[in-house]
Amino acid sequence: MNCSLCNRISATKTQDYAYLIHEYPNSYLYLGEHQFYHGYCVLVTKGHYAEMTDLSETDQVALFREMMHAHALIESVFAPKKMNLCSIGNVVPHVHWHFFPRYADDPHFTNPPWLQMHLFDTARVSPQVRDALIEKLRAAVTPL
Ligand SMILES: [Zn+2]
């Protein structure tokens, strides 16, 4: 199986992927590789599941708790006007949730974040910015 998120998890374990913010029992929270939306993060399940319904009910509940914890963490650090959470997975069918903080000064505030996706690569972060954002988020992590 060649899944880019399973590969990311493997690279996280060997410390070859430097975007990890926090490891939960069932998922990893990563800083997004772009920051077109300041504070953009991605939560990835540890196991390879195509759909949320492929998880046991117990794991669904546990994952939802981790999602809400990540949501609150991102909100506490970046204070957006609104959070957009999306799980799609048509390109990478491994359950992951995008967390897009949205801000009042966004001229496209009422649009879904994906309408700007052609610009995401223009906001890739340098290792210095990445590390500073991760440090800021890690410092704010509270017990689950
Ligand atoms: Zn996978």
Boltz pocket constraint, residues with backbone or C-beta under 6 A from the ligand:
constraints:
  - pocket:
      binder: B
      contacts: [[A, 3], [A, 4], [A, 5], [A, 6], [A, 7], [A, 47], [A, 48], [A, 49], [A, 93], [A, 94]]
      max_distance: 6.0
